[in-house]
Amino acid sequence: MTKIKPGLGRGLDALINPQLNEEGEKKIPISLDKISKDDGHSYNILVKIPVNNINPNPYQPRSEFDEEALQELKMSILENGLIQPITVRRVSENQYELISGERRLRACKDIGYKEIPSYIIQVETKEEMLALSLIENIQREELNPIEVAVAYQKLMNECNMSQDQIAKQVGKNRSTVTNTLRLLKLPQEIQQSIIENKISAGHARALINIPDEQLQISIKNQIIRNNLSVRNVEELVKKALSPDKKRQKRSITVPSGDTDSVHVRDLEDKLRNIFGTKVLCKQKKDGTGEIVIEFYSNEELERLLDLINSIG
């Protein structure tokens, strides 16, 4: 793995807290008239750069941009000026690659700015680019948990970083990195609910240990429908995973002429997918038996009854 340089100095400071100067005082709006153009070779400098010469960050960890927030930013820039410069790296003569500040760059382009104040730092590898982009967004808490997880995964896959190395780089505990990565094991429907802030990462982590995807989705729907707390969800999951505890059951007795246990197990799997919960088929030697559909709350019972009525 290419080691990420520890000596980024003011470059990293500009990413994490660019609104403060070296004395820790809050900056005033930046005047383009007082900023020189790029000399083509210096680093850790504030210059003005043509907006059309800046390419997007290929390692941007953010996938969701709030249009309302973008409109508010444009109004703020029009009223107060741009206080916070973007950060870029130089890739060739008069060509740059964005490291941080995509919303600011978008806003300035929409407003009609031809140039934008930019802080140029030296970044030579994709490891540095990816890590800096991730650090900048995490420091500002602008990423949703799934975006953070995807960024961690990229650091592992594309930069060959271990979870320990990622944790040190972004200033998190290793367990935090591990738990965040586990969110990517959840069904896409649940991940989307996290992105849309319909459920929290805490809710989602409670669902990870459930082996049945349909049951995960079923409980996720209950969280949204009934505004369940994380503790409520943990209790539901605990009941779902505890075979020793007595659970409420609704039994449907049906005749069955198939005594082949393999077929019975196959039927259980099909019914489990239909109902989104545990289903047991109990068959007697004479061919009769019962199908047991388990549920873990009154809300789950209502969902099952609605589903059965719709089938009927």
C-alpha positions as CSV (number, residue, x, y, z in Angstrom):
1,M,0.0,0.0,0.0
2,T,1.2,3.5,-0.7
3,K,1.7,5.3,2.5
4,I,-0.4,8.4,2.9
5,K,1.8,11.3,3.7
6,P,1.5,12.6,7.3
7,G,3.0,15.9,6.4
8,L,0.1,17.5,4.6
9,G,0.4,20.4,7.0
10,R,-1.8,23.4,6.2
11,G,-3.3,21.5,3.3
12,L,-5.1,19.1,5.7
13,D,-5.9,22.1,8.0
14,A,-7.5,23.8,5.0
15,L,-9.7,20.8,4.4
16,I,-10.8,20.3,8.0
17,N,-11.2,23.9,9.2
18,P,-10.8,26.3,6.3
19,Q,-12.9,29.0,7.8
20,L,-10.3,29.8,10.4
21,N,-6.9,31.5,9.7
22,E,-3.7,30.5,11.4
23,E,-4.5,32.6,14.5
24,G,-7.9,30.8,14.8
25,E,-9.9,33.8,13.8
26,K,-12.9,33.5,11.7
27,K,-12.3,34.5,8.0
28,I,-14.1,37.2,6.2
29,P,-15.5,36.8,2.7
30,I,-12.8,36.2,0.0
31,S,-12.3,39.0,-2.6
32,L,-11.1,37.7,-5.9
33,D,-9.5,41.0,-6.6
34,K,-7.1,40.4,-3.8
35,I,-6.1,36.9,-4.9
36,S,-3.5,36.2,-7.5
37,K,-3.7,33.6,-10.2
38,D,-1.9,30.2,-9.9
39,D,1.8,30.4,-10.7
40,G,1.8,26.8,-11.9
41,H,4.2,25.3,-9.4
42,S,3.5,26.5,-5.8
43,Y,1.5,24.5,-3.2
44,N,-0.4,25.3,0.0
45,I,-1.4,28.6,-1.6
46,L,-4.7,30.4,-2.1
47,V,-5.4,31.4,-5.7
48,K,-8.2,32.1,-8.1
49,I,-8.9,29.4,-10.7
50,P,-11.3,29.3,-13.7
51,V,-14.3,27.2,-12.6
52,N,-14.3,25.4,-16.0
53,N,-10.7,24.2,-15.4
54,I,-11.7,22.1,-12.4
55,N,-12.6,18.5,-12.9
56,P,-14.8,16.5,-10.4
57,N,-13.3,14.5,-7.6
58,P,-13.4,10.8,-8.9
59,Y,-13.3,9.7,-5.3
60,Q,-16.2,11.9,-4.0
61,P,-17.8,9.8,-1.3
62,R,-21.0,11.7,-1.3
63,S,-23.8,10.4,-3.6
64,E,-26.7,12.6,-2.2
65,F,-26.8,16.4,-2.6
66,D,-29.7,18.3,-1.1
67,E,-31.0,20.7,-3.7
68,E,-32.6,22.9,-1.1
69,A,-29.3,23.2,0.8
70,L,-27.6,24.1,-2.5
71,Q,-30.1,26.9,-3.1
72,E,-29.5,28.2,0.4
73,L,-25.8,28.2,-0.3
74,K,-26.2,30.2,-3.5
75,M,-28.3,32.8,-1.6
76,S,-25.7,33.0,1.1
77,I,-22.9,33.5,-1.5
78,L,-24.9,36.2,-3.3
79,E,-25.5,38.0,-0.1
80,N,-22.3,37.5,1.9
81,G,-19.7,36.3,-0.7
82,L,-17.8,33.1,-0.6
83,I,-16.2,32.7,2.8
84,Q,-14.7,29.2,2.4
85,P,-12.4,28.4,-0.6
86,I,-12.5,25.0,-2.3
87,T,-9.5,22.7,-2.2
88,V,-7.9,21.3,-5.3
89,R,-4.8,19.5,-6.6
90,R,-2.9,20.5,-9.8
91,V,-3.0,17.7,-12.4
92,S,-1.5,19.6,-15.4
93,E,-1.0,23.1,-16.6
94,N,-4.2,25.0,-16.0
95,Q,-6.1,21.8,-15.1
96,Y,-7.1,20.9,-11.5
97,E,-9.0,18.1,-9.7
98,L,-11.4,18.9,-6.9
99,I,-10.7,17.5,-3.5
100,S,-13.3,19.2,-1.4
101,G,-16.0,21.8,-2.0
102,E,-18.3,20.3,-4.6
103,R,-21.4,22.2,-3.4
104,R,-19.5,25.5,-3.3
105,L,-18.2,24.9,-6.9
106,R,-21.7,24.0,-8.1
107,A,-23.2,27.0,-6.4
108,C,-20.6,29.4,-7.9
109,K,-21.1,27.9,-11.4
110,D,-24.8,28.3,-11.1
111,I,-24.5,31.9,-10.0
112,G,-22.2,32.6,-13.0
113,Y,-18.8,33.0,-11.4
114,K,-16.0,32.5,-13.9
115,E,-13.3,32.0,-11.2
116,I,-13.4,30.7,-7.7
117,P,-10.9,31.0,-4.7
118,S,-9.1,27.7,-4.4
119,Y,-6.5,26.3,-2.0
120,I,-3.9,24.1,-3.9
121,I,-2.3,21.3,-2.0
122,Q,0.0,18.6,-3.3
123,V,-1.7,15.2,-3.6
124,E,0.1,12.6,-5.6
125,T,-1.8,9.3,-5.2
126,K,-5.3,8.0,-5.3
127,E,-4.9,6.8,-1.7
128,E,-4.3,10.4,-0.6
129,M,-7.2,11.7,-2.7
130,L,-9.6,9.1,-1.4
131,A,-8.5,9.5,2.2
132,L,-8.6,13.3,2.1
133,S,-12.1,13.3,0.5
134,L,-13.3,10.9,3.2
135,I,-11.7,12.8,6.0
136,E,-13.1,16.2,4.9
137,N,-16.6,14.9,4.6
138,I,-16.5,13.0,7.9
139,Q,-15.1,15.9,9.7
140,R,-18.1,18.0,8.5
141,E,-20.5,15.1,9.2
142,E,-21.9,15.5,5.7
143,L,-22.0,11.8,4.7
144,N,-24.8,9.5,5.5
145,P,-23.8,6.1,7.1
146,I,-24.0,4.2,3.8
147,E,-21.8,6.7,2.0
148,V,-19.3,6.4,4.8
149,A,-19.4,2.6,4.6
150,V,-18.9,2.7,0.8
151,A,-16.0,5.0,1.2
152,Y,-14.4,2.7,3.8
153,Q,-14.9,-0.2,1.4
154,K,-13.2,1.8,-1.4
155,L,-10.2,2.5,0.9
156,M,-9.9,-1.3,1.5
157,N,-10.5,-2.4,-2.1
158,E,-8.7,0.3,-4.0
159,C,-6.1,1.4,-1.6
160,N,-5.4,-1.9,0.2
161,M,-5.9,-0.3,3.6
162,S,-6.8,-2.4,6.6
163,Q,-9.6,-1.5,9.0
164,D,-7.0,-0.5,11.6
165,Q,-5.3,1.8,9.1
166,I,-8.7,3.3,8.1
167,A,-9.6,3.9,11.7
168,K,-6.3,5.8,12.4
169,Q,-6.7,7.8,9.2
170,V,-10.2,9.1,9.9
171,G,-9.8,9.3,13.7
172,K,-12.4,6.6,14.6
173,N,-12.3,3.4,16.7
174,R,-11.7,0.2,14.7
175,S,-15.0,-1.2,16.0
176,T,-16.8,1.9,14.6
177,V,-15.2,1.2,11.1
178,T,-16.2,-2.5,11.4
179,N,-19.8,-1.8,12.4
180,T,-20.2,0.8,9.6
181,L,-18.9,-1.6,7.0
182,R,-21.4,-4.2,8.2
183,L,-24.3,-2.0,7.0
184,L,-23.4,-2.9,3.4
185,K,-24.5,-6.5,4.2
186,L,-28.1,-5.3,4.5
187,P,-30.6,-5.6,1.7
188,Q,-30.6,-2.6,-0.7
189,E,-34.1,-1.6,0.4
190,I,-32.9,-1.2,4.0
191,Q,-29.7,0.7,2.9
192,Q,-31.9,3.1,0.9
193,S,-34.0,3.7,4.1
194,I,-30.8,4.7,5.9
195,I,-29.8,7.1,3.1
196,E,-33.3,8.7,3.2
197,N,-33.0,9.0,7.0
198,K,-36.1,6.9,7.5
199,I,-34.3,4.6,9.9
200,S,-31.0,5.2,11.8
201,A,-27.8,3.3,11.6
202,G,-28.6,2.1,15.1
203,H,-31.8,0.6,13.9
204,A,-30.0,-1.0,10.9
205,R,-27.2,-2.5,13.1
206,A,-29.9,-4.2,15.1
207,L,-31.2,-5.9,12.0
208,I,-27.9,-7.2,10.7
209,N,-27.9,-10.4,12.9
210,I,-31.2,-11.6,11.4
211,P,-30.4,-14.2,8.8
212,D,-33.8,-13.9,7.0
213,E,-33.8,-11.0,4.5
214,Q,-37.6,-10.8,4.4
215,L,-37.8,-10.6,8.1
216,Q,-35.2,-7.8,8.1
217,I,-37.4,-5.9,5.7
218,S,-40.5,-6.6,7.7
219,I,-39.1,-5.2,10.9
220,K,-37.7,-2.3,8.9
221,N,-41.2,-1.5,7.8
222,Q,-42.4,-1.7,11.4
223,I,-39.7,0.8,12.5
224,I,-41.0,3.3,9.9
225,R,-44.7,2.6,10.4
226,N,-44.6,2.7,14.2
227,N,-41.6,5.0,14.9
228,L,-39.9,2.3,16.9
229,S,-36.8,3.1,19.0
230,V,-33.6,1.2,18.6
231,R,-34.3,-0.5,21.9
232,N,-37.7,-1.6,20.6
233,V,-36.0,-3.1,17.6
234,E,-33.4,-4.8,19.6
235,E,-36.1,-6.5,21.6
236,L,-37.9,-7.7,18.4
237,V,-34.6,-9.1,17.1
238,K,-33.9,-10.8,20.4
239,K,-37.2,-12.6,20.2
240,A,-36.7,-13.5,16.6
241,L,-33.4,-15.1,17.3
242,S,-34.3,-16.8,20.6
243,P,-35.8,-20.3,19.9
244,D,-36.2,-21.0,23.6
245,K,-38.7,-18.3,24.3
246,K,-42.4,-18.9,23.9
247,R,-43.8,-16.8,21.0
248,Q,-47.4,-16.1,20.0
249,K,-48.4,-18.2,17.1
250,R,-51.3,-18.4,14.6
251,S,-51.7,-21.9,13.3
252,I,-53.5,-22.9,10.1
253,T,-54.3,-26.6,9.7
254,V,-54.2,-27.9,6.2
255,P,-54.2,-31.4,4.6
256,S,-51.0,-32.5,3.0
257,G,-50.5,-35.6,0.9
258,D,-46.8,-35.3,0.6
259,T,-44.7,-37.1,3.2
260,D,-41.3,-36.3,1.6
261,S,-39.5,-34.2,4.2
262,V,-37.4,-32.5,1.5
263,H,-40.6,-31.2,-0.1
264,V,-41.8,-30.0,3.3
265,R,-38.6,-28.0,3.9
266,D,-39.0,-26.6,0.4
267,L,-42.5,-25.6,1.2
268,E,-41.3,-23.9,4.4
269,D,-38.8,-21.9,2.4
270,K,-41.4,-20.7,-0.1
271,L,-43.9,-19.8,2.7
272,R,-41.1,-18.0,4.6
273,N,-40.4,-15.8,1.6
274,I,-44.1,-15.1,1.2
275,F,-44.8,-14.1,4.8
276,G,-41.5,-12.6,5.7
277,T,-41.3,-14.6,8.9
278,K,-40.5,-18.0,10.3
279,V,-42.8,-20.8,9.1
280,L,-42.9,-24.4,10.2
281,C,-44.7,-27.3,8.5
282,K,-45.6,-30.1,10.8
283,Q,-46.8,-33.3,9.1
284,K,-48.2,-36.5,10.5
285,K,-47.8,-40.0,9.2
286,D,-51.4,-40.0,7.9
287,G,-50.6,-37.1,5.7
288,T,-52.3,-34.4,7.8
289,G,-50.5,-31.6,9.6
290,E,-50.3,-28.0,10.3
291,I,-48.5,-24.9,9.1
292,V,-47.3,-22.6,11.9
293,I,-46.7,-18.9,11.1
294,E,-44.8,-17.1,13.8
295,F,-45.1,-13.4,14.7
296,Y,-43.4,-11.3,17.3
297,S,-45.7,-8.3,17.9
298,N,-49.3,-7.2,17.5
299,E,-48.1,-5.1,14.5
300,E,-46.6,-8.2,12.9
301,L,-49.8,-10.1,13.5
302,E,-51.8,-7.4,11.8
303,R,-49.4,-7.4,8.8
304,L,-49.7,-11.2,8.5
305,L,-53.5,-11.1,8.7
306,D,-53.6,-8.4,6.0
307,L,-51.4,-10.6,3.8
308,I,-53.5,-13.7,4.3
309,N,-56.7,-11.8,3.5
310,S,-55.1,-10.4,0.3
311,I,-54.1,-13.9,-0.7
312,G,-57.6,-15.3,0.0
